[in-house]
Amino acid sequence: MIPEDLRYTSEHEWVASDGSGPVRVGITHYAQDALGDIVYVQLPDEGTEVQAGDSIGEIESTKSVSELYAPIAGTVVARNATLADEPELINAEPYAAGWLVEIAPADPASVDGLLDAAGYRALTES
């Protein structure tokens, strides 16, 4: 369950980009499956400047608390407010309704430096 049209990080975030604006970020099916039932999400505020690799929030599950990391540098322009009341959407629909934030990239080309589906598949199968 690794969509071919997304980019990925080694920290198990996905990035959807159409190349013309903000990118949408979430965690992968692999990550949500490893976490178990997600019960709380802390996301950055809109307008927050982030650098690639920065911790930008937390996901709490019945098993553990995990950091969320910015996959690219830029500015948070949207956050999925629905997750405040329905964090389980991340488990149910990690690539759709369970998205986390949207980031306006400082450098749109930085998305190209992330893992493609084959690279992420190799990472998770090793």
C-alpha positions as CSV (number, residue, x, y, z in Angstrom):
1,M,0.0,0.0,0.0
2,I,2.5,2.6,-1.3
3,P,0.9,5.0,-3.8
4,E,3.2,5.5,-6.8
5,D,2.3,9.2,-7.2
6,L,3.7,10.3,-3.8
7,R,7.2,11.0,-2.4
8,Y,8.4,9.6,0.9
9,T,10.8,10.2,3.7
10,S,12.8,7.7,5.7
11,E,10.7,8.9,8.8
12,H,7.6,7.5,7.1
13,E,5.9,10.7,5.9
14,W,4.4,11.0,2.5
15,V,4.3,14.2,0.3
16,A,1.8,14.9,-2.4
17,S,2.8,17.6,-4.9
18,D,1.4,18.8,-8.2
19,G,4.5,21.0,-8.6
20,S,2.5,24.3,-8.5
21,G,1.9,25.1,-4.9
22,P,1.7,23.8,-1.4
23,V,2.4,20.1,-0.8
24,R,0.2,17.9,1.4
25,V,2.0,15.8,4.1
26,G,0.8,12.8,6.0
27,I,2.2,9.6,7.5
28,T,2.3,6.4,5.5
29,H,0.1,3.3,5.9
30,Y,3.3,1.5,7.2
31,A,3.7,4.2,9.9
32,Q,0.1,4.2,11.1
33,D,0.0,0.4,11.1
34,A,3.2,0.4,13.3
35,L,1.7,3.0,15.7
36,G,-1.6,1.3,16.2
37,D,-4.7,3.2,17.2
38,I,-4.0,6.9,17.0
39,V,-5.7,8.9,19.8
40,Y,-4.2,12.4,19.6
41,V,-2.3,14.6,17.1
42,Q,-0.4,17.8,17.7
43,L,0.2,19.8,14.6
44,P,2.0,23.1,14.0
45,D,0.1,26.4,13.6
46,E,-0.5,27.9,10.1
47,G,2.3,30.3,9.4
48,T,5.0,28.2,11.1
49,E,8.3,28.2,9.2
50,V,9.9,24.8,9.1
51,Q,13.2,23.3,8.0
52,A,13.5,19.8,6.5
53,G,13.9,17.3,9.4
54,D,12.5,19.7,12.0
55,S,10.1,18.1,14.5
56,I,6.7,19.7,13.7
57,G,4.4,17.8,16.0
58,E,3.5,14.6,17.6
59,I,1.2,11.6,17.0
60,E,0.1,9.7,20.1
61,S,-1.2,6.2,19.8
62,T,-2.2,3.5,22.3
63,K,1.3,2.2,21.9
64,S,3.6,5.2,21.9
65,V,4.2,8.9,21.1
66,S,6.0,9.6,17.9
67,E,7.5,12.8,16.5
68,L,6.3,14.2,13.1
69,Y,9.1,15.7,10.9
70,A,9.0,18.3,8.2
71,P,9.9,16.5,4.9
72,I,10.9,19.8,3.3
73,A,11.6,23.4,4.2
74,G,8.8,25.9,3.9
75,T,5.8,27.5,5.6
76,V,2.8,25.6,7.0
77,V,-0.2,27.0,5.2
78,A,-2.9,24.6,6.4
79,R,-3.4,21.9,9.0
80,N,-6.1,19.2,9.1
81,A,-8.3,20.6,11.8
82,T,-10.6,17.5,11.6
83,L,-7.9,15.4,13.3
84,A,-8.4,17.3,16.6
85,D,-11.7,15.5,17.0
86,E,-11.1,12.5,14.7
87,P,-7.4,11.4,15.0
88,E,-8.4,7.9,14.0
89,L,-8.8,9.2,10.4
90,I,-5.0,8.7,10.1
91,N,-5.5,5.0,10.7
92,A,-8.6,4.7,8.4
93,E,-7.4,6.9,5.5
94,P,-3.7,7.8,5.8
95,Y,-3.4,8.9,2.2
96,A,-6.7,10.8,2.1
97,A,-8.8,12.3,4.9
98,G,-5.9,11.6,7.4
99,W,-3.5,14.1,5.9
100,L,-1.7,16.3,8.4
101,V,-0.5,19.6,7.1
102,E,0.2,21.5,3.9
103,I,3.5,23.2,3.4
104,A,4.4,25.9,0.9
105,P,7.9,24.8,-0.1
106,A,10.8,27.2,0.2
107,D,12.2,25.3,-2.9
108,P,9.6,23.3,-4.9
109,A,12.4,21.2,-6.4
110,S,13.2,19.8,-2.9
111,V,10.3,17.4,-3.2
112,D,12.3,15.7,-6.0
113,G,15.0,14.8,-3.5
114,L,12.6,12.6,-1.5
115,L,12.2,8.9,-2.0
116,D,10.0,7.6,-4.8
117,A,7.6,4.7,-4.2
118,A,10.3,2.1,-5.2
119,G,12.8,3.7,-2.8
120,Y,10.3,3.7,0.1
121,R,9.2,0.2,-0.6
122,A,12.9,-0.9,-0.4
123,L,13.2,0.9,2.9
124,T,10.2,-0.7,4.5
125,E,11.0,-4.2,3.1
126,S,14.6,-4.3,4.4
